[in-house]
Amino acid sequence: VAEVEALYREVREVAGLRRQWLQDALAVYRMFSEVNACERWIDEKEQWLLRMDIPENLEDLEMVQQRFESLEQEMNSMLSRVVEVNAIVQQLVENGHPSATEVMSCQDHLNSRWGQILRLVKNKKETMNSLLCVQSYLLECQEIKSQIREKRKVIESTQGLVNDFGGVIALQRKLSTMEGALTVLEPKLIGLQLEAEALASTHPGQAMEILVQFEEISEEWEQLKRALQGCEDSLSVAGKLQQFIQDLDSFLSWLART
């Protein structure tokens, strides 16, 4: 019986060792398989990124931005596989696997490649975001310039409203609405100026284009303020004249009654 028990224990030990060996062998196979898959993906994306020229056109930049958003999703998925490889290697090392040195070398190589692709993606995204900032700024300049020009045209079109008292009242209402709109617009101009100065500093090659756009806005803004002041002056004169006419009419009516 003792011999049978000893033999049983020996068989169990051998079976346990064999099971552990099989598990380690499977883990090593999984690790190498995952490493190969990860590095193939890294090779593919690395070549794509190295060939990529970041465009300056806003529409093309937005398309590239969408591609980077898709890439980020892929990278999140790939990161889980890289983490799994590291976990497998740690388990093999802790179990004293005979190929521990080899698998650790493979792990280091994968981690190095992963770090490289992260840096490459970061650099490309920084370039893309930088150009997006410039193009978004230029687009905003065009929009604000158009808004200012339209408001100036509205003011200039009201010059004929001061011919009668009703027109004066209508003009007063329009000017009140316009002044409210300008109050909202002015802080945007201050923010745009700060943005222009910052972008010109970080993009010296486009500094002239950036600053010229803001200068054009400033000129449109000054023209708008002059038009508004001229309209207010006309309104003041017309208002006084209309009041004088009303007072004179009242006085003449009083004389007629007496």
TAPE-V306556 format. One record per residue. RES is the residue in one small letter. SS is DSSP state (A for helix, B for strand, O for the rest). PSI is psi in radians with two decimals (NA if undefined). NEAR is the number of other C-alpha atoms within 12 Angstrom. Layout:
# TAPE-V306556
RES|SS|PSI|NEAR, RES|SS|PSI|NEAR
This chain:
# TAPE-V306556
v|O|-0.74|7, a|A|-0.69|8, e|A|-0.68|9, v|A|-0.75|10, e|A|-0.71|11, a|A|-0.72|12, l|A|-0.67|13, y|A|-0.78|14, r|A|-0.68|14, e|A|-0.75|14, v|A|-0.71|15, r|A|-0.74|14, e|A|-0.77|14, v|A|-0.74|14, a|A|-0.70|14, g|A|-0.75|14, l|A|-0.70|17, r|A|-0.69|14, r|A|-0.74|15, q|A|-0.70|19, w|A|-0.74|20, l|A|-0.71|15, q|A|-0.74|19, d|A|-0.70|28, a|A|-0.72|24, l|A|-0.69|16, a|A|-0.73|29, v|A|-0.73|32, y|A|-0.79|20, r|A|-0.71|24, m|A|-0.86|34, f|A|-0.63|30, s|A|-0.77|21, e|A|-0.71|29, v|A|-0.79|35, n|A|-0.76|22, a|A|-0.76|19, c|A|-0.77|35, e|A|-0.55|30, r|A|-0.75|18, w|A|-0.78|26, i|A|-0.76|32, d|A|-0.79|19, e|A|-0.83|16, k|A|-0.59|29, e|A|-0.77|25, q|A|-0.71|15, w|A|-0.77|20, l|A|-0.68|26, l|A|-0.55|17, r|A|-0.26|12, m|O|2.26|21, d|O|2.10|17, i|O|2.10|29, p|O|2.90|21, e|O|-0.32|23, n|O|2.35|20, l|A|-0.77|24, e|A|-0.77|17, d|A|-0.64|18, l|A|-0.69|28, e|A|-0.58|23, m|A|-0.75|18, v|A|-0.67|27, q|A|-0.72|26, q|A|-0.64|16, r|A|-0.63|23, f|A|-0.58|26, e|A|-0.70|16, s|A|-0.69|15, l|A|-0.68|27, e|A|-0.68|20, q|A|-0.73|14, e|A|-0.70|18, m|A|-0.64|24, n|A|-0.71|16, s|A|-0.74|16, m|A|-0.58|27, l|A|-0.68|27, s|A|-0.57|17, r|A|-0.66|29, v|A|-0.73|36, v|A|-0.69|23, e|A|-0.72|25, v|A|-0.79|35, n|A|-0.64|30, a|A|-0.71|22, i|A|-0.78|33, v|A|-0.75|36, q|A|-0.73|24, q|A|-0.75|22, l|A|-0.72|31, v|A|-0.76|23, e|A|-0.55|16, n|O|-0.02|19, g|O|0.63|16, h|O|2.43|25, p|O|-0.40|16, s|O|0.39|23, a|A|-0.74|24, t|A|-0.74|17, e|A|-0.79|18, v|A|-0.57|33, m|A|-0.64|28, s|A|-0.72|18, c|A|-0.71|28, q|A|-0.81|34, d|A|-0.70|20, h|A|-0.75|22, l|A|-0.78|35, n|A|-0.64|25, s|A|-0.79|18, r|A|-0.67|25, w|A|-0.73|31, g|A|-0.67|20, q|A|-0.78|20, i|A|-0.58|31, l|A|-0.76|24, r|A|-0.69|16, l|A|-0.77|23, v|A|-0.75|30, k|A|-0.79|18, n|A|-0.75|18, k|A|-0.70|28, k|A|-0.65|28, e|A|-0.73|17, t|A|-0.79|24, m|A|-0.83|31, n|A|-0.61|24, s|A|-0.81|26, l|A|-0.61|31, l|A|-0.69|28, c|A|-0.77|28, v|A|-0.84|36, q|A|-0.64|29, s|A|-0.69|26, y|A|-0.82|33, l|A|-0.68|33, l|A|-0.74|21, e|A|-0.65|27, c|A|-0.79|32, q|A|-0.72|23, e|A|-0.80|21, i|A|-0.68|29, k|A|-0.73|30, s|A|-0.72|19, q|A|-0.78|23, i|A|-0.76|34, r|A|-0.74|25, e|A|-0.72|19, k|A|-0.65|30, r|A|-0.73|32, k|A|-0.65|21, v|A|-0.77|23, i|A|-0.79|34, e|A|-0.50|26, s|O|-0.14|18, t|O|0.03|29, q|A|-0.51|29, g|A|0.07|19, l|A|-0.07|26, v|A|0.33|27, n|A|-0.34|20, d|O|2.98|21, f|A|-0.68|23, g|A|-0.68|18, g|A|-0.64|21, v|A|-0.78|30, i|A|-0.77|22, a|A|-0.69|21, l|A|-0.69|33, q|A|-0.73|28, r|A|-0.74|19, k|A|-0.73|26, l|A|-0.66|33, s|A|-0.76|18, t|A|-0.72|18, m|A|-0.74|30, e|A|-0.64|23, g|A|-0.72|14, a|A|-0.67|18, l|A|-0.59|24, t|A|-0.63|15, v|A|-0.62|15, l|A|-0.57|23, e|A|-0.77|22, p|A|-0.53|14, k|A|-0.65|24, l|A|-0.69|31, i|A|-0.78|18, g|A|-0.67|17, l|A|-0.62|34, q|A|-0.76|27, l|A|-0.71|18, e|A|-0.70|27, a|A|-0.77|34, e|A|-0.72|26, a|A|-0.77|21, l|A|-0.67|29, a|A|-0.59|27, s|A|-0.69|17, t|A|-0.23|18, h|O|1.20|22, p|A|-0.52|16, g|A|-0.41|14, q|A|0.19|24, a|A|-0.74|21, m|A|-0.85|17, e|A|-0.73|22, i|A|-0.84|35, l|A|-0.62|29, v|A|-0.70|20, q|A|-0.73|32, f|A|-0.62|35, e|A|-0.69|22, e|A|-0.68|24, i|A|-0.75|33, s|A|-0.73|24, e|A|-0.76|19, e|A|-0.66|27, w|A|-0.74|29, e|A|-0.71|20, q|A|-0.69|23, l|A|-0.78|31, k|A|-0.66|27, r|A|-0.73|17, a|A|-0.70|27, l|A|-0.75|33, q|A|-0.71|21, g|A|-0.70|20, c|A|-0.69|34, e|A|-0.69|28, d|A|-0.79|20, s|A|-0.69|28, l|A|-0.71|34, s|A|-0.81|20, v|A|-0.80|18, a|A|-0.66|27, g|A|-0.77|27, k|A|-0.72|18, l|A|-0.79|19, q|A|-0.67|23, q|A|-0.69|20, f|A|-0.75|15, i|A|-0.73|16, q|A|-0.77|16, d|A|-0.72|14, l|A|-0.72|14, d|A|-0.72|14, s|A|-0.70|14, f|A|-0.75|14, l|A|-0.66|13, s|A|-0.67|12, w|A|-0.72|11, l|A|-0.68|10, a|A|-0.57|9, r|A|-0.43|8, t|O|NA|7
